[in-house]
Amino acid sequence: NMGHAVCAYLGDYLGHEYICTAIADPAVRLCAQSAMNDSAAALSKKYSSDIAPVSDHVGDLIRRFGNTALGDTCARVGGDIPRKLALSDRLTGAFLQAYGEGIFSVYICIGAAAALVKYMRENPDCNDSAEVLTKLCGLAPDHEYCQTVLRIAPLFKEGKSLSEIIAFADEIKHEKIGMIV
């Protein structure tokens, strides 16, 4: 569900009507699959299970997103943003699950930032991103999730390319986890 939501919000941002065309976009696919891989790694770690079958499931889900026969729209999948950003739901809940296992999923934050910006555009009376996000997700404004989403959201507001947003998010992740080798 989280990967589906990431695909929907990024697809919507890029003007895709359908999930199947959104997932065919390499940048959307990268974000959705990376977010799902982070979540899979967290679940594997949490339950001390082999990552291979969970990774295979991620690949199968990504393939299913491309099924044109479903006719699934980004608008339908991305609907009800307050619920999708809620503390225990698709985006915030998945980030917190991964974060609790020591995985900083900047790709989930990219999806959440796209959702936040979409919500604010649809609700013009909402003009304070931090206030809206903390109300919707139930976390303090200084929580790492909120801080990351709020750093990424302005790029969506400015109409940056998804490649630019991914590059910026990768820099944020590097700041958080440092050099691996």
C-alpha positions as a LaTeX table, in Angstrom:
\begin{tabular}{lrrr}
\hline
Residue & $x$ (\AA) & $y$ (\AA) & $z$ (\AA) \\
\hline
Asn1 & 0.00 & 0.00 & 0.00 \\
Met2 & 2.82 & 2.43 & 0.77 \\
Gly3 & 4.55 & 1.83 & $-2.56$ \\
His4 & 1.24 & 2.20 & $-4.37$ \\
Ala5 & 0.71 & 5.56 & $-2.63$ \\
Val6 & 4.24 & 6.76 & $-3.48$ \\
Cys7 & 3.62 & 5.81 & $-7.11$ \\
Ala8 & 0.28 & 7.65 & $-7.10$ \\
Tyr9 & 1.57 & 10.92 & $-5.62$ \\
Leu10 & 4.64 & 11.04 & $-7.84$ \\
Gly11 & 2.60 & 10.00 & $-10.87$ \\
Asp12 & 0.11 & 12.74 & $-10.14$ \\
Tyr13 & 2.93 & 15.27 & $-9.76$ \\
Leu14 & 4.24 & 14.31 & $-13.19$ \\
Gly15 & 0.79 & 14.42 & $-14.79$ \\
His16 & 0.13 & 10.70 & $-15.13$ \\
Glu17 & $-3.52$ & 9.73 & $-14.92$ \\
Tyr18 & $-2.91$ & 6.01 & $-14.38$ \\
Ile19 & $-0.73$ & 4.02 & $-12.01$ \\
Cys20 & 0.40 & 1.86 & $-14.95$ \\
Thr21 & 1.85 & 4.87 & $-16.79$ \\
Ala22 & 3.28 & 6.35 & $-13.60$ \\
Ile23 & 5.23 & 3.19 & $-12.76$ \\
Ala24 & 6.56 & 3.08 & $-16.33$ \\
Asp25 & 8.33 & 6.37 & $-15.61$ \\
Pro26 & 11.86 & 5.39 & $-14.47$ \\
Ala27 & 12.06 & 8.06 & $-11.75$ \\
Val28 & 8.70 & 7.08 & $-10.26$ \\
Arg29 & 9.66 & 3.42 & $-10.43$ \\
Leu30 & 12.97 & 4.15 & $-8.68$ \\
Cys31 & 11.26 & 5.98 & $-5.83$ \\
Ala32 & 8.42 & 3.51 & $-5.36$ \\
Gln33 & 10.67 & 0.47 & $-5.55$ \\
Ser34 & 13.31 & 2.00 & $-3.26$ \\
Ala35 & 10.67 & 2.94 & $-0.69$ \\
Met36 & 9.27 & $-0.58$ & $-0.86$ \\
Asn37 & 12.74 & $-2.12$ & $-0.58$ \\
Asp38 & 13.40 & $-0.03$ & 2.55 \\
Ser39 & 10.14 & $-1.27$ & 4.02 \\
Ala40 & 10.94 & $-4.86$ & 3.02 \\
Ala41 & 14.36 & $-4.62$ & 4.67 \\
Ala42 & 12.73 & $-3.31$ & 7.85 \\
Leu43 & 10.19 & $-6.13$ & 7.92 \\
Ser44 & 12.90 & $-8.69$ & 7.25 \\
Lys45 & 15.00 & $-7.28$ & 10.07 \\
Lys46 & 12.09 & $-6.98$ & 12.49 \\
Tyr47 & 10.98 & $-10.57$ & 11.97 \\
Ser48 & 14.47 & $-12.03$ & 11.44 \\
Ser49 & 13.42 & $-13.42$ & 8.09 \\
Asp50 & 15.23 & $-13.89$ & 4.80 \\
Ile51 & 15.05 & $-10.74$ & 2.68 \\
Ala52 & 14.96 & $-12.63$ & $-0.66$ \\
Pro53 & 11.27 & $-13.65$ & $-0.64$ \\
Val54 & 10.23 & $-10.20$ & 0.59 \\
Ser55 & 12.30 & $-8.56$ & $-2.17$ \\
Asp56 & 10.72 & $-10.89$ & $-4.70$ \\
His57 & 7.30 & $-9.77$ & $-3.45$ \\
Val58 & 8.32 & $-6.11$ & $-3.97$ \\
Gly59 & 9.30 & $-6.91$ & $-7.55$ \\
Asp60 & 6.00 & $-8.68$ & $-8.15$ \\
Leu61 & 4.02 & $-5.74$ & $-6.75$ \\
Ile62 & 5.92 & $-3.28$ & $-8.96$ \\
Arg63 & 5.10 & $-5.49$ & $-11.96$ \\
Arg64 & 1.42 & $-5.51$ & $-10.96$ \\
Phe65 & 1.37 & $-1.71$ & $-10.74$ \\
Gly66 & 2.07 & $-1.77$ & $-14.49$ \\
Asn67 & $-1.02$ & $-3.84$ & $-15.31$ \\
Thr68 & $-2.94$ & $-1.65$ & $-17.76$ \\
Ala69 & $-6.05$ & $-3.84$ & $-17.48$ \\
Leu70 & $-6.62$ & $-2.60$ & $-13.93$ \\
Gly71 & $-7.14$ & 0.98 & $-15.06$ \\
Asp72 & $-6.17$ & 2.16 & $-11.58$ \\
Thr73 & $-5.84$ & 5.94 & $-11.41$ \\
Cys74 & $-3.36$ & 8.02 & $-9.45$ \\
Ala75 & $-6.32$ & 10.05 & $-8.17$ \\
Arg76 & $-8.04$ & 6.99 & $-6.67$ \\
Val77 & $-4.91$ & 5.45 & $-5.17$ \\
Gly78 & $-3.73$ & 8.83 & $-3.86$ \\
Gly79 & $-7.11$ & 9.84 & $-2.47$ \\
Asp80 & $-7.71$ & 10.58 & 1.22 \\
Ile81 & $-4.32$ & 12.13 & 1.90 \\
Pro82 & $-5.01$ & 12.76 & 5.63 \\
Arg83 & $-5.45$ & 9.02 & 6.14 \\
Lys84 & $-2.40$ & 8.13 & 4.04 \\
Leu85 & $-0.23$ & 10.54 & 6.08 \\
Ala86 & $-1.70$ & 9.41 & 9.43 \\
Leu87 & 0.62 & 8.08 & 12.10 \\
Ser88 & $-0.05$ & 4.39 & 11.54 \\
Asp89 & $-0.97$ & 4.43 & 7.86 \\
Arg90 & 0.85 & 4.01 & 4.55 \\
Leu91 & 3.48 & 6.74 & 4.50 \\
Thr92 & 4.18 & 7.84 & 8.07 \\
Gly93 & 3.58 & 4.36 & 9.47 \\
Ala94 & 5.90 & 2.73 & 6.94 \\
Phe95 & 8.62 & 5.32 & 7.58 \\
Leu96 & 8.37 & 4.81 & 11.34 \\
Gln97 & 8.50 & 1.02 & 10.92 \\
Ala98 & 11.69 & 1.31 & 8.86 \\
Tyr99 & 13.16 & 3.99 & 11.11 \\
Gly100 & 12.55 & 1.79 & 14.15 \\
Glu101 & 14.70 & $-0.86$ & 12.47 \\
Gly102 & 17.51 & 1.62 & 11.77 \\
Ile103 & 16.57 & 2.30 & 8.13 \\
Phe104 & 16.22 & 5.93 & 7.07 \\
Ser105 & 13.81 & 5.79 & 4.11 \\
Val106 & 14.19 & 9.07 & 2.30 \\
Tyr107 & 12.13 & 7.60 & $-0.56$ \\
Ile108 & 9.06 & 7.29 & 1.65 \\
Cys109 & 9.66 & 10.92 & 2.60 \\
Ile110 & 9.65 & 11.87 & $-1.10$ \\
Gly111 & 6.20 & 10.31 & $-1.45$ \\
Ala112 & 5.00 & 12.00 & 1.74 \\
Ala113 & 6.29 & 15.39 & 0.55 \\
Ala114 & 4.43 & 14.99 & $-2.75$ \\
Ala115 & 1.27 & 14.06 & $-0.82$ \\
Leu116 & 1.65 & 17.05 & 1.51 \\
Val117 & 2.08 & 19.50 & $-1.35$ \\
Lys118 & $-0.92$ & 18.00 & $-3.19$ \\
Tyr119 & $-3.03$ & 18.28 & $-0.03$ \\
Met120 & $-2.04$ & 21.91 & 0.49 \\
Arg121 & $-2.85$ & 22.77 & $-3.13$ \\
Glu122 & $-6.27$ & 21.18 & $-2.71$ \\
Asn123 & $-6.82$ & 23.06 & 0.56 \\
Pro124 & $-5.76$ & 26.65 & $-0.09$ \\
Asp125 & $-6.68$ & 27.67 & 3.47 \\
Cys126 & $-3.71$ & 25.55 & 4.62 \\
Asn127 & $-0.59$ & 27.68 & 4.31 \\
Asp128 & 1.83 & 26.40 & 6.95 \\
Ser129 & 3.42 & 23.14 & 5.78 \\
Ala130 & 4.83 & 22.26 & 9.20 \\
Glu131 & 1.52 & 22.80 & 10.95 \\
Val132 & $-0.41$ & 20.77 & 8.36 \\
Leu133 & 2.09 & 17.90 & 8.34 \\
Thr134 & 2.31 & 17.59 & 12.12 \\
Lys135 & $-1.48$ & 17.69 & 12.40 \\
Leu136 & $-1.89$ & 14.99 & 9.74 \\
Cys137 & 0.91 & 12.66 & 10.84 \\
Gly138 & 0.70 & 13.17 & 14.59 \\
Leu139 & 4.43 & 13.69 & 15.10 \\
Ala140 & 6.31 & 16.61 & 16.61 \\
Pro141 & 7.70 & 19.11 & 14.08 \\
Asp142 & 11.26 & 18.24 & 15.13 \\
His143 & 10.82 & 14.52 & 14.37 \\
Glu144 & 13.25 & 13.36 & 11.70 \\
Tyr145 & 10.38 & 12.33 & 9.43 \\
Cys146 & 8.73 & 15.76 & 9.58 \\
Gln147 & 12.02 & 17.56 & 9.15 \\
Thr148 & 12.87 & 15.49 & 6.08 \\
Val149 & 9.44 & 15.79 & 4.46 \\
Leu150 & 9.50 & 19.54 & 5.08 \\
Arg151 & 12.94 & 19.84 & 3.45 \\
Ile152 & 11.76 & 18.00 & 0.34 \\
Ala153 & 8.29 & 19.57 & $-0.03$ \\
Pro154 & 9.50 & 22.98 & $-1.31$ \\
Leu155 & 11.05 & 21.26 & $-4.34$ \\
Phe156 & 7.61 & 19.96 & $-5.32$ \\
Lys157 & 6.14 & 23.43 & $-4.76$ \\
Glu158 & 8.82 & 24.90 & $-7.03$ \\
Gly159 & 8.05 & 22.37 & $-9.77$ \\
Lys160 & 11.50 & 20.75 & $-9.73$ \\
Ser161 & 12.05 & 17.65 & $-11.81$ \\
Leu162 & 11.73 & 14.33 & $-10.03$ \\
Ser163 & 15.40 & 13.70 & $-10.84$ \\
Glu164 & 16.34 & 16.89 & $-8.99$ \\
Ile165 & 14.16 & 15.90 & $-6.05$ \\
Ile166 & 15.73 & 12.44 & $-5.91$ \\
Ala167 & 19.25 & 13.95 & $-6.01$ \\
Phe168 & 18.36 & 16.30 & $-3.14$ \\
Ala169 & 16.83 & 13.45 & $-1.13$ \\
Asp170 & 19.93 & 11.34 & $-1.71$ \\
Glu171 & 22.00 & 14.17 & $-0.21$ \\
Ile172 & 19.71 & 14.23 & 2.82 \\
Lys173 & 20.14 & 10.48 & 3.23 \\
His174 & 23.92 & 10.86 & 2.96 \\
Glu175 & 23.78 & 13.51 & 5.72 \\
Lys176 & 21.89 & 11.06 & 7.95 \\
Ile177 & 23.84 & 7.88 & 7.38 \\
Gly178 & 27.25 & 9.21 & 6.29 \\
Met179 & 29.79 & 7.26 & 4.29 \\
Ile180 & 29.12 & 3.53 & 4.07 \\
Val181 & 32.68 & 2.53 & 3.23 \\
\hline
\end{tabular}
